[in-house]
Amino acid sequence: MSTGMLKIEWAAQYMPVLAAIKKQFEKEKPFAGMTIGMALHVEAKTANLVSALAAGGAEVHITGCNPLSTQDDVAGALNSVENVHCYAKHACSVEEYYAAINHVLDAEPVITIDDGMDLIHYLHTRRRDLLKKVIGGCEETTTGIHRLRSMAAEGKLEFPVVAVNDTPMKRFFDNVHGTGESALTSIMITTNSLIAGKYVVIAGYGYCGRGLAKKVHGLGAKVIVTEIDPRKALEAHMDGYMVMTMDKAAAIGDIFITTTGNTGVISARHFLVLKDGAILSNAGHFNVEIDVGWLHKHAEKVIQRDGIETFFLKGKAVHLLAEGRLVNLATPKAMGHPIEVMDLSFALQALCTRYIAKNGRKLKGGVYEVPQEIDEQVADLKLSSLGLSIDTLTKGQKKYLCSWDIGT
């Protein structure tokens, strides 16, 4: 058995929710006769989602959504699965990356599944001839949904897309615990740096930032949060963290982790005041949060190690991880989110894909929330797999909650 298939099988044993959904799909065949196009991180957990969709009757064409997150052995193993075609390649060039996107679109998918919106963007800008065939899509991550909402606001999103990220099951578990643990694990294994006693700067206090702050605080770090939203900044303060601007934090921090999804979060004026030995990493999505171009242009010299580039600025060393790309997926030993977390996220993806297959033709172009019953179904399946049970409302309790006239 190939190393890629061994990885896939290892992940499968910790993905009971997706396994239960796969069994449903095998019986129902909700994607019979359909082609699904995907641009996701091609690794073992994703492969199990692909397998579930293929079991549901789909022909799946997939490529990567990040040049450094693809695991070539898993990509090779996927190509041995019936009705699955994988075009992803680790460390591909920009030209190769978009050639693979085109290979996926050449299959004329009727449903898209994105992590970052690259397929949808390409369909709307370069492959518009295919738009009429698309029933709808699903988007996995915060950054992609921001882009989609911008498109929808301008009336330019021409088919319905489910915002898989914007639901409690995704935010509370994938974003908080998934990003929190995987990004921190990658930083630690790449640098072998102690967390305890360090000043760790978290840029952004959304769900990902909160998860990271909680995890590094638990390891003894002194946490600094930077924010642009006064409400989130106040929340971080009341959660016990220091809050300040990046201009102030830049001179204090030992380890920096960006989680904003925005551009230019750490830029030239910050680089010039960093401590000697400061570590920079990105746990957002695209490699724009740290101004890597400026570093390459102005550094006195650069030393490259596995997953680390060291820049020397006025005699001080600045260490950049994963080329400024997703630190939890783009460092040499990165594994992405923990399996159990992605079991929940990919269960949502699978069920939302079925929802689009069934309802997409009835919906107008735009961004749609995950139906509440899907979110609750995934939670119920997870509780069942853990052997946990919860209370249910009595008739009297239901009536009480639905009544406005409850007496005095």
C-alpha positions as CSV (number, residue, x, y, z in Angstrom):
1,M,0.0,0.0,0.0
2,S,1.3,3.5,-0.9
3,T,2.4,6.0,1.8
4,G,-0.4,8.3,0.6
5,M,-3.1,5.6,1.0
6,L,-1.7,4.7,4.5
7,K,-2.1,8.4,5.4
8,I,-5.6,8.4,4.1
9,E,-6.5,5.3,6.1
10,W,-4.9,6.7,9.3
11,A,-7.1,9.8,9.0
12,A,-10.2,7.8,8.2
13,Q,-10.2,6.0,11.6
14,Y,-10.6,9.3,13.4
15,M,-13.3,10.7,11.1
16,P,-16.5,8.8,12.3
17,V,-18.9,11.6,11.3
18,L,-17.7,11.7,7.7
19,A,-17.7,7.9,7.6
20,A,-21.4,7.9,8.7
21,I,-22.2,10.4,6.0
22,K,-20.3,8.4,3.4
23,K,-22.5,5.4,4.2
24,Q,-25.6,7.6,3.6
25,F,-24.2,8.8,0.3
26,E,-23.4,5.2,-0.8
27,K,-27.1,4.4,-0.5
28,E,-28.6,7.6,-1.7
29,K,-26.2,8.5,-4.6
30,P,-27.1,12.2,-4.3
31,F,-24.4,13.2,-6.9
32,A,-25.1,10.6,-9.5
33,G,-24.1,11.9,-12.9
34,M,-22.6,15.1,-11.4
35,T,-19.1,16.4,-11.7
36,I,-17.7,18.2,-8.7
37,G,-14.7,20.5,-9.0
38,M,-12.6,21.2,-5.9
39,A,-9.7,23.4,-4.9
40,L,-8.7,22.5,-1.3
41,H,-5.6,21.6,0.6
42,V,-4.7,18.2,-0.8
43,E,-3.8,16.0,2.2
44,A,-5.2,12.9,3.9
45,K,-8.2,14.5,5.6
46,T,-9.3,16.1,2.3
47,A,-8.9,12.8,0.6
48,N,-11.6,11.3,2.9
49,L,-14.0,14.0,1.9
50,V,-13.2,13.3,-1.8
51,S,-13.9,9.6,-1.2
52,A,-17.3,10.4,0.4
53,L,-18.3,12.5,-2.6
54,A,-17.2,9.9,-5.0
55,A,-19.1,7.2,-3.0
56,G,-22.2,9.4,-3.5
57,G,-21.9,9.0,-7.3
58,A,-19.8,12.1,-8.2
59,E,-16.9,12.3,-10.6
60,V,-14.4,14.5,-8.7
61,H,-11.7,16.7,-10.1
62,I,-9.5,18.3,-7.5
63,T,-6.4,20.5,-7.2
64,G,-4.7,22.4,-4.4
65,C,-5.5,25.8,-3.0
66,N,-2.0,26.5,-1.7
67,P,1.2,25.5,-3.6
68,L,2.9,24.3,-0.4
69,S,0.1,22.4,1.3
70,T,-0.2,19.6,-1.2
71,Q,1.2,16.2,-0.1
72,D,2.3,14.5,-3.3
73,D,1.9,11.0,-2.0
74,V,-1.8,11.7,-1.1
75,A,-2.4,13.3,-4.5
76,G,-1.0,10.2,-6.1
77,A,-3.2,8.0,-4.0
78,L,-6.3,10.0,-4.9
79,N,-5.6,9.3,-8.6
80,S,-6.0,5.6,-7.8
81,V,-9.6,6.1,-6.5
82,E,-12.4,5.4,-8.9
83,N,-13.9,8.5,-10.5
84,V,-11.3,10.8,-8.9
85,H,-8.8,13.0,-10.8
86,C,-6.2,15.0,-8.9
87,Y,-4.0,17.7,-10.5
88,A,-2.3,19.1,-7.3
89,K,1.5,19.2,-7.1
90,H,3.6,20.3,-4.1
91,A,5.7,23.5,-4.6
92,C,4.2,24.1,-8.0
93,S,4.9,27.4,-9.9
94,V,2.2,30.1,-10.3
95,E,1.8,28.9,-13.9
96,E,1.4,25.3,-12.8
97,Y,-1.0,26.2,-10.1
98,Y,-3.4,27.9,-12.5
99,A,-3.0,25.3,-15.1
100,A,-4.3,22.8,-12.5
101,I,-7.2,25.1,-11.8
102,N,-8.0,25.0,-15.5
103,H,-7.7,21.2,-15.6
104,V,-10.4,21.1,-12.9
105,L,-12.6,23.5,-14.9
106,D,-12.0,21.6,-18.1
107,A,-14.1,18.8,-16.6
108,E,-17.1,21.3,-16.5
109,P,-18.1,20.8,-12.9
110,V,-21.7,21.5,-11.9
111,I,-20.7,22.0,-8.2
112,T,-17.6,23.8,-6.9
113,I,-15.9,23.4,-3.5
114,D,-13.3,26.1,-2.7
115,D,-10.9,27.1,0.1
116,G,-10.1,30.7,-0.8
117,M,-12.5,31.1,-3.8
118,D,-9.9,30.5,-6.6
119,L,-12.2,28.2,-8.6
120,I,-15.2,30.6,-8.4
121,H,-12.9,33.6,-9.2
122,Y,-11.5,31.9,-12.2
123,L,-15.0,30.8,-13.4
124,H,-16.2,34.4,-13.2
125,T,-13.2,36.0,-14.8
126,R,-11.5,33.5,-17.2
127,R,-14.0,30.7,-17.8
128,R,-17.3,32.4,-18.0
129,D,-18.4,30.1,-20.8
130,L,-18.9,27.4,-18.0
131,L,-21.0,29.5,-15.6
132,K,-24.4,28.4,-16.9
133,K,-23.6,24.8,-16.2
134,V,-22.8,25.4,-12.5
135,I,-25.6,24.6,-10.0
136,G,-23.7,26.2,-7.0
137,G,-20.8,25.8,-4.7
138,C,-19.4,25.7,-1.2
139,E,-16.7,27.9,0.4
140,E,-14.6,26.6,3.2
141,T,-12.7,29.6,4.7
142,T,-13.2,33.1,6.0
143,T,-11.1,34.8,3.4
144,G,-13.0,33.2,0.6
145,I,-16.3,34.2,2.1
146,H,-15.1,37.8,2.4
147,R,-14.4,37.8,-1.3
148,L,-17.7,36.1,-2.1
149,R,-19.7,38.6,-0.1
150,S,-17.9,41.5,-2.0
151,M,-18.9,39.8,-5.3
152,A,-22.5,39.3,-4.2
153,A,-22.7,42.9,-3.0
154,E,-21.7,44.1,-6.5
155,G,-24.2,41.7,-8.1
156,K,-21.4,39.7,-9.7
157,L,-21.8,36.3,-8.1
158,E,-23.7,34.3,-10.6
159,F,-24.6,31.1,-8.7
160,P,-25.4,30.3,-5.1
161,V,-22.6,29.5,-2.7
162,V,-22.9,28.1,0.8
163,A,-20.7,29.9,3.4
164,V,-19.5,26.7,5.2
165,N,-17.2,28.7,7.4
166,D,-19.9,30.9,8.8
167,T,-21.6,28.4,11.1
168,P,-21.2,27.5,14.7
169,M,-19.8,24.0,14.0
170,K,-17.1,25.5,11.8
171,R,-16.2,28.5,13.8
172,F,-16.2,27.0,17.3
173,F,-14.2,23.9,16.4
174,D,-12.3,24.4,13.1
175,N,-11.3,28.0,13.6
176,V,-10.8,28.0,17.3
177,H,-9.3,24.6,18.0
178,G,-8.2,23.6,14.5
179,T,-6.2,26.8,13.7
180,G,-5.2,27.2,17.3
181,E,-3.6,23.8,17.7
182,S,-2.3,23.3,14.1
183,A,-0.6,26.7,13.7
184,L,1.0,26.5,17.1
185,T,2.2,22.9,16.5
186,S,3.8,23.9,13.2
187,I,5.5,26.9,14.7
188,M,6.9,24.8,17.6
189,I,8.1,21.9,15.4
190,T,9.6,24.2,12.8
191,T,11.5,26.4,15.2
192,N,11.9,24.2,18.3
193,S,11.3,27.5,20.1
194,L,10.0,27.7,23.7
195,I,6.6,29.3,24.0
196,A,6.5,29.8,27.8
197,G,7.6,33.3,28.9
198,K,7.6,34.7,25.3
199,Y,5.6,37.6,24.1
200,V,3.3,36.2,21.4
201,V,1.6,38.8,19.3
202,I,-1.7,37.7,17.7
203,A,-2.9,39.9,14.9
204,G,-6.7,39.7,14.8
205,Y,-9.1,38.5,17.5
206,G,-11.6,36.6,15.4
207,Y,-12.3,33.0,16.0
208,C,-8.8,31.9,14.8
209,G,-7.1,34.6,16.8
210,R,-9.1,33.7,20.0
211,G,-8.1,30.0,19.6
212,L,-4.4,30.8,19.2
213,A,-4.4,33.3,22.1
214,K,-6.0,30.6,24.3
215,K,-3.5,27.9,23.2
216,V,-0.3,30.0,23.6
217,H,-1.6,31.4,26.9
218,G,-2.0,27.8,28.2
219,L,1.7,27.2,27.4
220,G,2.8,30.2,29.5
221,A,3.1,32.9,26.8
222,K,2.4,36.6,27.5
223,V,-0.2,37.3,24.9
224,I,-0.6,40.6,23.0
225,V,-3.6,41.1,20.7
226,T,-3.8,43.7,17.9
227,E,-7.2,44.6,16.5
228,I,-9.1,47.2,14.4
229,D,-12.5,46.3,15.8
230,P,-13.1,48.1,19.2
231,R,-15.5,45.3,20.3
232,K,-13.1,42.5,19.7
233,A,-10.2,44.5,21.3
234,L,-12.4,44.9,24.4
235,E,-13.2,41.2,24.4
236,A,-9.5,40.4,24.2
237,H,-8.8,42.8,27.1
238,M,-11.5,41.2,29.2
239,D,-10.2,37.7,28.3
240,G,-6.9,38.8,30.1
241,Y,-4.7,39.7,27.2
242,M,-2.7,42.8,26.5
243,V,-4.2,45.0,23.7
244,M,-2.2,47.5,21.6
245,T,-1.4,48.6,18.1
246,M,1.0,46.6,15.9
247,D,3.3,49.6,15.9
248,K,3.8,49.1,19.7
249,A,3.7,45.4,19.6
250,A,6.3,45.1,16.9
251,A,9.1,46.2,19.4
252,I,7.9,43.9,22.1
253,G,6.9,40.6,20.5
254,D,9.0,37.5,20.2
255,I,6.6,35.5,18.0
256,F,4.0,37.0,15.7
257,I,1.0,35.2,14.2
258,T,-1.3,37.0,11.8
259,T,-4.9,35.8,11.5
260,T,-6.7,38.7,9.8
261,G,-7.1,37.7,6.2
262,N,-6.0,41.2,5.2
263,T,-3.0,42.7,3.6
264,G,0.0,44.6,5.0
265,V,-0.6,43.7,8.7
266,I,3.1,43.5,9.3
267,S,5.0,45.8,7.0
268,A,8.2,47.8,6.6
269,R,7.8,50.1,9.6
270,H,7.3,47.1,11.8
271,F,10.2,45.1,10.5
272,L,12.6,47.9,11.4
273,V,11.8,47.8,15.1
274,L,11.5,44.0,15.6
275,K,13.7,42.3,18.2
276,D,16.7,40.4,17.0
277,G,15.4,36.8,16.5
278,A,11.7,37.7,16.1
279,I,9.7,34.9,14.5
280,L,7.0,35.9,11.9
281,S,4.2,33.6,10.8
282,N,0.8,33.7,9.1
283,A,-2.3,31.7,10.1
284,G,-4.7,33.7,7.9
285,H,-5.1,32.5,4.3
286,F,-3.2,34.2,1.5
287,N,0.5,35.2,1.8
288,V,-0.3,39.0,2.0
289,E,-0.5,39.6,5.7
290,I,3.3,39.9,6.1
291,D,5.0,42.1,3.5
292,V,7.4,39.4,2.3
293,G,8.3,41.3,-0.9
294,W,9.8,44.2,1.2
295,L,11.9,41.8,3.2
296,H,13.3,40.2,0.1
297,K,14.1,43.6,-1.4
298,H,15.7,45.2,1.7
299,A,17.3,42.4,3.7
300,E,21.1,42.4,3.8
301,K,21.2,38.7,3.3
302,V,18.9,35.7,3.6
303,I,19.5,32.3,5.0
304,Q,17.1,29.5,4.2
305,R,16.4,26.5,6.3
306,D,13.5,24.0,6.2
307,G,10.4,26.1,6.5
308,I,12.4,29.2,7.7
309,E,13.9,32.2,5.9
310,T,16.1,34.4,8.0
311,F,16.4,38.0,6.9
312,F,19.1,40.4,8.3
313,L,18.0,44.0,8.7
314,K,20.6,46.4,10.2
315,G,22.3,43.4,11.9
316,K,19.1,42.0,13.4
317,A,17.8,38.6,12.4
318,V,14.1,38.2,11.5
319,H,12.8,34.7,10.9
320,L,9.9,34.2,8.5
321,L,8.1,30.8,8.5
322,A,6.6,29.1,5.4
323,E,7.3,32.0,3.1
324,G,4.5,33.9,4.8
325,R,2.0,31.3,3.7
326,L,-0.3,29.3,6.0
327,V,2.1,28.2,8.7
328,N,-0.1,25.2,9.7
329,L,0.0,23.8,6.2
330,A,3.0,25.2,4.3
331,T,6.0,24.2,6.6
332,P,7.8,21.0,5.7
333,K,6.3,19.0,8.7
334,A,2.9,20.7,8.8
335,M,-0.1,18.5,9.0
336,G,-2.9,21.0,9.0
337,H,-5.8,20.9,11.4
338,P,-6.2,17.9,13.7
339,I,-8.1,15.0,12.1
340,E,-11.1,15.1,14.5
341,V,-11.6,18.8,13.8
342,M,-11.6,18.3,10.0
343,D,-14.0,15.4,10.4
344,L,-16.6,18.0,11.5
345,S,-15.7,20.6,8.8
346,F,-15.7,18.1,6.0
347,A,-18.9,16.6,7.3
348,L,-20.4,20.1,6.9
349,Q,-18.9,20.4,3.4
350,A,-20.3,17.0,2.3
351,L,-23.8,17.8,3.6
352,C,-23.8,21.3,2.1
353,T,-22.7,19.9,-1.2
354,R,-25.7,17.5,-1.1
355,Y,-27.8,20.5,-0.2
356,I,-26.6,22.4,-3.3
357,A,-27.0,19.4,-5.5
358,K,-30.7,19.2,-4.5
359,N,-31.5,22.9,-4.2
360,G,-29.0,24.9,-6.2
361,R,-31.1,25.3,-9.3
362,K,-33.9,26.9,-7.2
363,L,-31.5,29.5,-5.7
364,K,-30.4,32.8,-7.1
365,G,-26.7,33.8,-7.2
366,G,-25.4,34.9,-3.8
367,V,-24.0,33.7,-0.5
368,Y,-26.1,31.4,1.6
369,E,-25.8,30.4,5.2
370,V,-25.5,26.7,6.2
371,P,-29.0,25.4,7.0
372,Q,-29.3,25.0,10.8
373,E,-30.5,21.4,10.5
374,I,-27.2,20.5,8.7
375,D,-25.1,22.2,11.5
376,E,-27.2,20.4,14.2
377,Q,-27.0,17.0,12.3
378,V,-23.2,17.2,12.3
379,A,-23.1,18.0,16.0
380,D,-25.5,15.1,16.7
381,L,-23.4,12.7,14.7
382,K,-20.3,13.8,16.6
383,L,-22.0,13.4,20.0
384,S,-23.2,9.9,19.0
385,S,-19.7,8.9,18.0
386,L,-18.4,10.0,21.4
387,G,-21.1,8.1,23.2
388,L,-22.6,11.3,24.7
389,S,-26.2,12.2,25.1
390,I,-28.0,15.5,25.9
391,D,-31.4,16.5,27.3
392,T,-34.4,17.3,25.2
393,L,-37.2,19.9,25.8
394,T,-40.5,18.7,27.3
395,K,-43.7,19.8,25.7
396,G,-44.2,22.2,28.5
397,Q,-40.7,23.7,28.1
398,K,-41.3,24.1,24.3
399,K,-44.6,25.9,25.0
400,Y,-43.0,28.1,27.5
401,L,-40.1,29.2,25.2
402,C,-42.6,29.9,22.4
403,S,-45.1,31.9,24.5
404,W,-45.0,35.7,25.0
405,D,-47.6,35.7,27.7
406,I,-45.9,33.8,30.6
407,G,-47.6,35.6,33.4
408,T,-46.0,37.7,36.2
